């Protein structure tokens, strides 16, 4: 596997407050089971906290990577040669592209707890997807890595 000239990897982890909420879910399960005794109370605390933590971890485990001339965003894998211009979206613009400006055909890897995003045009004429919407904490680095990978792919193809 060829690595891109400027490898990029970002995990869209859940915010720290979600871990506190996971613990509070466990506390609420414990309080629900309180009338049944101490052992069910502890089971509710541990089980509720574990279940909520697994959900938070799973939701925040999605990654954006550039590897081997391809952009891998969640389950999507797109060659960088099929991608056009990338536009960095600030918090206000990102919200607009998540709501009233959104195209239903677009691929959206969004996490509402990440305020900034990147909108990348898809230039492949056989792909009905007009653009990719990617939530990212480091849009400048992602754009630089995309441009570097695109330059390396065109250099290797030519």
Residue frames as a rotation matrix with the C-alpha (Angstrom) as fourth column:
UNK 1
0.584 0.812 0.000 0.00
0.812 -0.584 0.000 0.00
0.000 0.000 -1.000 0.00
UNK 2
-0.372 -0.667 0.645 1.35
0.636 -0.690 -0.347 3.40
0.676 0.281 0.681 -0.98
UNK 3
0.021 0.329 -0.944 1.21
0.888 -0.440 -0.134 6.02
-0.459 -0.836 -0.301 1.72
UNK 4
0.797 0.306 0.521 0.32
0.527 -0.773 -0.353 9.55
0.294 0.556 -0.777 0.78
UNK 5
-0.093 -0.897 0.432 3.00
0.445 -0.426 -0.788 12.22
0.891 0.119 0.439 0.79
UNK 6
-0.743 -0.062 0.666 1.42
-0.491 -0.626 -0.606 13.94
0.455 -0.777 0.435 3.79
UNK 7
-0.521 0.581 -0.625 -0.47
0.532 0.794 0.295 11.31
0.667 -0.179 -0.723 5.80
UNK 8
-0.610 0.443 0.657 -3.43
-0.664 -0.738 -0.120 12.54
0.432 -0.510 0.744 7.79
UNK 9
-0.382 0.568 -0.729 -5.53
0.536 0.779 0.326 10.87
0.753 -0.266 -0.602 10.44
UNK 10
-0.752 0.254 0.609 -8.12
-0.574 -0.705 -0.415 12.34
0.324 -0.662 0.676 12.76
UNK 11
-0.633 0.597 -0.492 -10.48
0.678 0.735 0.018 10.62
0.372 -0.322 -0.870 15.16
UNK 12
-0.378 0.600 0.705 -13.71
-0.258 -0.800 0.542 12.50
0.889 0.023 0.457 15.79
UNK 13
-0.732 -0.021 -0.681 -13.81
0.556 0.558 -0.616 11.70
0.393 -0.829 -0.397 19.50
UNK 14
0.386 0.922 0.018 -16.79
0.624 -0.276 0.731 12.57
0.679 -0.271 -0.682 21.64
UNK 15
0.035 -0.365 0.930 -16.39
-0.393 -0.861 -0.324 15.56
0.919 -0.354 -0.173 23.97
UNK 16
-0.854 -0.484 -0.192 -15.34
-0.004 0.374 -0.927 15.04
0.520 -0.791 -0.321 27.59
UNK 17
-0.556 0.705 0.441 -18.76
-0.820 -0.381 -0.426 16.06
-0.132 -0.599 0.790 28.85
UNK 18
0.247 0.663 -0.706 -20.22
-0.724 0.611 0.321 12.91
0.644 0.432 0.631 27.26
UNK 19
-0.425 -0.455 -0.782 -18.18
0.175 0.807 -0.564 10.78
0.888 -0.377 -0.264 29.68
UNK 20
-0.958 0.186 0.218 -19.72
-0.272 -0.348 -0.897 12.64
-0.090 -0.919 0.384 32.62
UNK 21
-0.084 0.977 -0.194 -23.15
-0.995 -0.072 0.068 12.07
0.053 0.198 0.979 31.08
UNK 22
-0.035 0.001 -0.999 -22.30
-0.292 0.956 0.011 8.36
0.956 0.293 -0.033 30.78
UNK 23
-0.894 -0.315 -0.320 -21.59
0.218 0.318 -0.923 8.24
0.392 -0.894 -0.215 34.49
UNK 24
-0.723 0.674 0.152 -24.84
-0.622 -0.540 -0.567 10.09
-0.300 -0.505 0.809 35.22
UNK 25
0.065 0.702 -0.709 -26.74
-0.789 0.471 0.394 7.53
0.610 0.534 0.585 33.14
UNK 26
-0.410 -0.302 -0.860 -25.22
0.201 0.890 -0.409 4.86
0.890 -0.341 -0.304 35.38
UNK 27
-0.997 0.073 0.040 -26.30
-0.061 -0.310 -0.949 6.80
-0.056 -0.948 0.313 38.48
UNK 28
-0.314 0.945 -0.093 -29.85
-0.949 -0.314 0.017 7.05
-0.014 0.094 0.995 37.14
UNK 29
0.062 0.277 -0.959 -29.94
-0.348 0.906 0.239 3.28
0.935 0.319 0.152 36.51
UNK 30
-0.775 -0.406 -0.483 -28.66
0.305 0.429 -0.850 2.75
0.553 -0.807 -0.209 40.05
UNK 31
-0.849 0.497 0.183 -31.41
-0.478 -0.571 -0.668 4.96
-0.227 -0.654 0.722 41.48
UNK 32
-0.015 0.854 -0.521 -34.04
-0.882 0.234 0.408 3.09
0.470 0.466 0.750 39.47
UNK 33
0.130 -0.009 -0.991 -32.80
0.028 1.000 -0.006 -0.20
0.991 -0.027 0.130 40.95
UNK 34
-0.675 -0.429 0.600 -32.34
-0.500 -0.331 -0.800 1.17
0.542 -0.840 0.009 44.50
UNK 35
0.157 0.796 0.584 -35.63
-0.986 0.097 0.132 -0.34
0.049 -0.597 0.801 45.82
UNK 36
0.801 0.172 -0.574 -34.36
-0.284 0.952 -0.111 -3.82
0.528 0.252 0.811 44.94
UNK 37
0.872 -0.471 -0.136 -31.27
0.355 0.415 0.838 -3.66
-0.338 -0.779 0.528 47.15
UNK 38
0.406 -0.817 -0.409 -27.57
-0.409 -0.563 0.719 -2.93
-0.818 -0.124 -0.562 47.13
UNK 39
-0.398 -0.608 0.687 -26.46
0.308 0.617 0.725 -5.53
-0.864 0.500 -0.059 44.59
UNK 40
0.265 0.522 0.811 -28.96
0.954 -0.016 -0.300 -4.43
-0.143 0.853 -0.502 41.90
UNK 41
0.910 0.016 -0.414 -28.01
0.044 -0.997 0.059 -0.81
-0.412 -0.072 -0.909 42.67
UNK 42
0.002 -0.993 -0.121 -24.32
-0.330 -0.115 0.937 -1.57
-0.944 0.039 -0.328 41.98
UNK 43
-0.341 -0.055 0.939 -25.25
0.700 0.651 0.292 -3.59
-0.628 0.757 -0.183 38.91
UNK 44
0.681 0.665 0.308 -27.29
0.715 -0.512 -0.476 -0.66
-0.159 0.544 -0.824 37.58
UNK 45
0.692 -0.500 -0.521 -24.44
-0.288 -0.853 0.436 1.76
-0.662 -0.151 -0.734 38.24
UNK 46
-0.359 -0.901 0.245 -21.86
-0.152 0.315 0.937 -0.41
-0.921 0.299 -0.250 36.51
UNK 47
-0.279 0.306 0.910 -24.12
0.812 0.581 0.054 -1.63
-0.512 0.755 -0.410 33.70
UNK 48
0.771 0.637 0.002 -25.64
0.560 -0.675 -0.480 1.77
-0.305 0.371 -0.877 32.93
UNK 49
0.473 -0.691 -0.546 -22.28
-0.436 -0.722 0.537 3.51
-0.766 -0.016 -0.643 32.96
UNK 50
-0.491 -0.695 0.525 -20.73
0.083 0.563 0.822 0.81
-0.867 0.447 -0.218 30.77
UNK 51
0.055 0.594 0.802 -23.57
0.915 0.292 -0.278 0.86
-0.400 0.750 -0.528 28.24
UNK 52
0.922 0.299 -0.245 -23.54
0.213 -0.922 -0.324 4.65
-0.323 0.247 -0.914 27.95
UNK 53
0.192 -0.939 -0.287 -19.73
-0.443 -0.344 0.828 4.69
-0.876 -0.031 -0.482 27.71
UNK 54
-0.437 -0.293 0.850 -19.77
0.515 0.694 0.503 2.12
-0.737 0.658 -0.153 24.90
UNK 55
0.519 0.705 0.484 -22.32
0.824 -0.262 -0.501 4.23
-0.226 0.659 -0.717 23.02
UNK 56
0.849 -0.244 -0.468 -20.24
-0.207 -0.970 0.130 7.41
-0.486 -0.013 -0.874 23.44
UNK 57
-0.156 -0.978 0.140 -17.03
-0.276 0.179 0.944 5.64
-0.948 0.109 -0.298 22.45
UNK 58
-0.200 0.153 0.968 -18.64
0.773 0.632 0.060 4.04
-0.602 0.760 -0.245 19.41
UNK 59
0.805 0.569 0.170 -20.09
0.563 -0.639 -0.524 7.33
-0.190 0.517 -0.835 18.17
UNK 60
0.784 -0.547 -0.293 -16.73
-0.495 -0.836 0.237 9.05
-0.375 -0.041 -0.926 18.65
UNK 61
0.145 -0.779 0.611 -14.62
0.113 0.626 0.772 6.34
-0.983 -0.043 0.178 17.04
UNK 62
0.833 0.206 0.514 -15.12
0.514 0.061 -0.856 7.44
-0.207 0.977 -0.055 13.45
UNK 63
-0.043 -0.950 -0.310 -11.93
0.379 -0.302 0.875 8.49
-0.924 -0.080 0.373 11.63
UNK 64
0.974 0.091 -0.206 -10.91
-0.149 -0.427 -0.892 10.64
-0.169 0.900 -0.403 8.68
UNK 65
0.179 -0.951 0.251 -7.73
0.149 0.278 0.949 9.40
-0.973 -0.132 0.192 7.00
UNK 66
0.736 -0.126 -0.665 -5.74
-0.675 -0.209 -0.707 9.94
-0.050 0.970 -0.239 3.84
UNK 67
0.010 -0.682 0.732 -3.95
-0.343 0.685 0.643 6.74
-0.939 -0.257 -0.227 2.92
UNK 68
-0.511 -0.345 0.788 -2.59
0.444 0.678 0.585 5.42
-0.736 0.649 -0.193 -0.35
UNK 69
-0.996 0.075 0.041 -4.11
-0.005 -0.531 0.847 8.11
0.085 0.844 0.529 -2.55
UNK 70
-0.230 0.969 -0.087 -7.58
0.474 0.190 0.860 7.78
0.850 0.157 -0.503 -1.02
UNK 71
-0.634 0.216 0.743 -9.64
-0.669 -0.636 -0.385 9.75
0.389 -0.741 0.548 1.44
UNK 72
-0.447 0.492 -0.747 -11.24
0.506 0.828 0.242 7.42
0.737 -0.270 -0.619 3.96
UNK 73
-0.743 0.324 0.585 -14.01
-0.590 -0.730 -0.345 9.11
0.315 -0.602 0.734 5.94
UNK 74
0.042 0.727 0.685 -15.96
-0.825 0.412 -0.387 6.72
-0.563 -0.550 0.617 8.10
UNK 75
0.163 0.106 0.981 -17.07
0.210 0.968 -0.140 3.94
-0.964 0.229 0.135 5.77
UNK 76
0.975 0.215 -0.056 -16.50
0.009 -0.289 -0.957 5.93
-0.221 0.933 -0.283 2.56
UNK 77
-0.023 -0.994 0.108 -13.32
0.373 0.091 0.923 5.51
-0.927 0.061 0.369 0.53
UNK 78
0.932 0.360 0.036 -12.80
0.208 -0.451 -0.868 7.98
-0.297 0.817 -0.495 -2.30
UNK 79
0.087 -0.937 0.339 -9.70
0.996 0.091 -0.003 8.34
-0.028 0.338 0.941 -4.48
UNK 80
-0.046 -0.156 -0.987 -8.22
0.395 -0.910 0.126 11.83
-0.917 -0.384 0.104 -4.11
UNK 81
-0.948 -0.304 0.093 -8.16
0.187 -0.299 0.936 12.14
-0.257 0.905 0.340 -7.90
UNK 82
-0.355 0.901 0.248 -12.00
0.769 0.131 0.626 12.13
0.532 0.413 -0.739 -7.84
UNK 83
0.310 0.426 -0.850 -12.09
0.868 -0.491 0.071 15.08
-0.388 -0.760 -0.522 -5.47
UNK 84
0.292 -0.125 0.948 -12.14
0.608 -0.741 -0.285 18.74
0.738 0.660 -0.140 -6.43
UNK 85
-0.412 -0.463 0.785 -11.72
-0.150 -0.815 -0.559 21.93
0.899 -0.348 0.266 -4.46
UNK 86
-0.156 0.280 -0.947 -12.03
0.913 0.408 -0.029 21.87
0.378 -0.869 -0.319 -0.68
UNK 87
-0.061 0.235 0.970 -13.74
-0.111 -0.968 0.227 24.68
0.992 -0.094 0.085 1.19
UNK 88
-0.808 -0.244 -0.537 -13.11
0.502 0.192 -0.843 25.29
0.308 -0.951 -0.033 4.88
UNK 89
0.120 0.934 0.337 -16.33
0.232 -0.356 0.905 26.03
0.965 -0.031 -0.260 6.75
UNK 90
-0.841 -0.297 0.452 -16.35
-0.326 -0.388 -0.862 28.04
0.431 -0.873 0.230 9.96
UNK 91
-0.877 0.480 0.017 -18.95
0.263 0.509 -0.820 27.28
-0.402 -0.714 -0.573 12.64
UNK 92
-0.187 0.858 -0.479 -21.69
-0.410 -0.511 -0.755 29.41
-0.893 0.055 0.447 11.08
UNK 93
-0.151 0.061 -0.987 -21.12
-0.986 0.059 0.155 28.17
0.068 0.996 0.052 7.51
UNK 94
-0.945 -0.217 -0.246 -20.83
-0.201 0.976 -0.090 24.56
0.260 -0.035 -0.965 8.71
UNK 95
-0.622 0.779 0.072 -24.22
0.124 0.189 -0.974 24.87
-0.773 -0.597 -0.215 10.42
UNK 96
0.029 0.629 -0.776 -25.72
-0.776 -0.475 -0.414 26.28
-0.629 0.615 0.475 7.23
UNK 97
-0.361 -0.241 -0.901 -24.35
-0.844 0.496 0.206 23.38
0.397 0.834 -0.382 5.14
UNK 98
-0.996 0.086 0.016 -25.73
0.068 0.870 -0.489 20.90
-0.056 -0.486 -0.872 7.70
UNK 99
-0.363 0.919 -0.151 -29.19
0.294 -0.041 -0.955 22.43
-0.884 -0.391 -0.255 7.46
UNK 100
0.510 0.797 -0.322 -30.73
-0.019 -0.364 -0.931 24.63
-0.860 0.481 -0.171 4.77
UNK 101
0.211 -0.492 -0.845 -27.85
-0.941 -0.336 -0.040 24.52
-0.264 0.803 -0.534 2.23
UNK 102
-0.452 -0.473 0.756 -27.46
-0.388 0.868 0.310 20.72
-0.803 -0.153 -0.576 2.43
UNK 103
-0.132 0.333 -0.933 -27.94
-0.939 0.261 0.226 18.53
0.319 0.906 0.279 -0.63
UNK 104
0.582 0.460 0.670 -29.60
-0.698 0.705 0.122 15.19
-0.416 -0.539 0.732 0.10
UNK 105
0.931 -0.259 -0.257 -27.21
0.015 0.729 -0.684 13.44
0.365 0.633 0.683 -2.31
UNK 106
0.217 -0.911 0.351 -24.12
-0.702 -0.396 -0.593 14.61
0.679 -0.118 -0.725 -0.40
UNK 107
0.237 -0.273 -0.932 -22.02
0.584 0.807 -0.088 12.34
0.777 -0.523 0.350 1.79
UNK 108
0.333 -0.046 0.942 -22.05
-0.556 -0.817 0.156 13.81
0.762 -0.575 -0.297 5.28
UNK 109
0.022 -0.392 -0.920 -19.78
0.753 0.612 -0.243 12.69
0.658 -0.687 0.309 8.06
UNK 110
-0.087 0.033 0.996 -20.94
-0.266 -0.964 0.009 15.14
0.960 -0.264 0.092 10.64
UNK 111
-0.212 0.020 -0.977 -20.56
0.924 0.329 -0.194 15.44
0.317 -0.944 -0.088 14.34
UNK 112
0.574 0.586 0.572 -22.54
0.417 -0.810 0.412 18.36
0.705 0.002 -0.709 15.78
UNK 113
0.865 -0.280 -0.416 -20.07
0.347 -0.264 0.900 18.74
-0.362 -0.923 -0.131 18.66
UNK 114
-0.311 -0.942 0.127 -17.32
0.773 -0.173 0.610 19.70
-0.552 0.288 0.782 16.17
UNK 115
0.315 0.581 -0.750 -18.00
0.156 -0.812 -0.563 23.28
-0.936 0.060 -0.346 15.03
UNK 116
-0.082 -0.420 -0.904 -15.76
-0.804 -0.508 0.308 23.41
-0.588 0.752 -0.296 11.92
UNK 117
0.479 0.291 0.828 -16.01
0.221 0.873 -0.435 21.35
-0.849 0.391 0.354 8.76
UNK 118
-0.664 -0.640 -0.385 -14.69
-0.332 -0.209 0.920 20.85
-0.669 0.739 -0.074 5.27
UNK 119
0.582 0.803 0.128 -16.77
-0.147 0.258 -0.955 20.68
-0.800 0.537 0.268 2.09
UNK 120
-0.567 -0.824 0.001 -15.00
-0.260 0.180 0.949 18.86
-0.781 0.538 -0.317 -0.73
UNK 121
0.276 0.640 -0.717 -16.40
-0.897 -0.096 -0.431 18.81
-0.345 0.762 0.548 -4.26
UNK 122
-0.037 -0.216 0.976 -16.64
0.174 0.960 0.219 15.40
-0.984 0.178 0.002 -5.98
UNK 123
-0.146 -0.135 -0.980 -15.48
-0.794 -0.575 0.198 15.72
-0.590 0.807 -0.024 -9.60
UNK 124
-0.907 -0.151 0.393 -16.09
0.048 0.890 0.453 12.13
-0.418 0.430 -0.800 -10.74
UNK 125
-0.598 0.711 -0.369 -18.87
-0.790 -0.445 0.423 12.35
0.136 0.545 0.827 -13.38
UNK 126
-0.357 0.469 -0.808 -20.08
-0.056 0.853 0.519 8.80
0.933 0.230 -0.278 -12.60
UNK 127
-0.721 0.068 -0.690 -20.57
0.683 0.240 -0.690 9.58
0.118 -0.968 -0.219 -8.91
UNK 128
0.113 0.862 0.495 -23.95
0.598 -0.456 0.659 11.18
0.793 0.222 -0.567 -8.08
UNK 129
0.407 -0.027 -0.913 -22.52
0.874 -0.277 0.398 12.63
-0.264 -0.960 -0.090 -4.85
UNK 130
0.777 -0.070 0.626 -22.01
0.304 -0.829 -0.470 16.40
0.552 0.555 -0.623 -5.36
UNK 131
0.018 -0.787 0.616 -19.75
-0.565 -0.516 -0.643 16.95
0.825 -0.337 -0.454 -2.35
UNK 132
-0.017 -0.116 -0.993 -18.44
0.716 0.692 -0.093 15.53
0.698 -0.713 0.071 0.91
UNK 133
0.444 0.125 0.887 -19.21
-0.508 -0.780 0.364 17.30
0.738 -0.613 -0.283 4.18
UNK 134
0.140 -0.512 -0.847 -16.62
0.588 0.731 -0.345 16.31
0.796 -0.450 0.404 6.78
UNK 135
0.959 0.083 0.272 -16.64
-0.179 -0.569 0.802 17.54
0.221 -0.818 -0.531 10.37
UNK 136
0.289 -0.923 -0.254 -13.04
0.731 0.385 -0.563 18.16
0.618 -0.023 0.786 11.36
UNK 137
0.781 -0.098 -0.616 -11.20
0.475 -0.547 0.689 19.91
-0.404 -0.832 -0.381 14.14
UNK 138
-0.147 -0.925 -0.352 -8.20
0.091 -0.367 0.926 20.59
-0.985 0.104 0.138 11.86
UNK 139
0.787 0.558 0.264 -9.59
0.282 0.057 -0.958 21.73
-0.549 0.828 -0.112 8.48
UNK 140
0.616 -0.620 -0.486 -6.36
-0.764 -0.619 -0.180 23.47
-0.189 0.482 -0.855 7.42
UNK 141
-0.395 -0.803 0.447 -4.30
-0.662 0.586 0.467 20.32
-0.637 -0.111 -0.763 7.94
UNK 142
0.059 0.502 0.863 -6.88
0.328 0.806 -0.492 18.19
-0.943 0.312 -0.117 6.11
UNK 143
0.934 0.252 -0.255 -6.86
-0.119 -0.456 -0.882 20.55
-0.338 0.854 -0.396 3.11
UNK 144
0.207 -0.943 -0.259 -3.06
-0.952 -0.255 0.168 20.51
-0.224 0.212 -0.951 3.01
UNK 145
-0.465 -0.358 0.810 -3.00
-0.295 0.925 0.240 16.71
-0.835 -0.127 -0.536 3.20
UNK 146
0.493 0.714 0.497 -5.63
0.335 0.372 -0.866 16.43
-0.803 0.593 -0.056 0.44
UNK 147
0.860 -0.202 -0.468 -3.68
-0.486 -0.605 -0.631 18.74
-0.155 0.770 -0.618 -1.86
UNK 148
-0.166 -0.978 0.130 -0.46
-0.906 0.203 0.372 16.90
-0.390 -0.056 -0.919 -1.16
UNK 149
-0.294 0.119 0.948 -2.06
0.049 0.993 -0.110 13.50
-0.955 0.014 -0.298 -1.80
UNK 150
0.779 0.620 0.091 -3.73
0.167 -0.064 -0.984 14.79
-0.604 0.782 -0.153 -4.99
UNK 151
0.540 -0.673 -0.505 -0.38
-0.833 -0.512 -0.210 16.15
-0.118 0.534 -0.837 -6.27
UNK 152
-0.453 -0.730 0.512 1.34
-0.650 0.664 0.371 12.83
-0.610 -0.165 -0.775 -5.48
UNK 153
0.073 0.573 0.816 -1.43
0.254 0.781 -0.571 10.85
-0.964 0.249 -0.089 -7.22
UNK 154
0.939 0.273 -0.208 -1.27
-0.104 -0.352 -0.930 12.96
-0.327 0.895 -0.302 -10.40
UNK 155
0.179 -0.956 -0.234 2.54
-0.964 -0.218 0.153 12.80
-0.197 0.198 -0.960 -10.38
UNK 156
-0.486 -0.350 0.801 2.47
-0.330 0.922 0.202 9.00
-0.809 -0.166 -0.564 -10.07
UNK 157
0.402 0.728 0.555 -0.20
0.342 0.443 -0.829 8.67
-0.849 0.523 -0.071 -12.78
UNK 158
0.931 0.028 -0.365 1.60
-0.274 -0.608 -0.745 10.97
-0.242 0.793 -0.558 -15.21
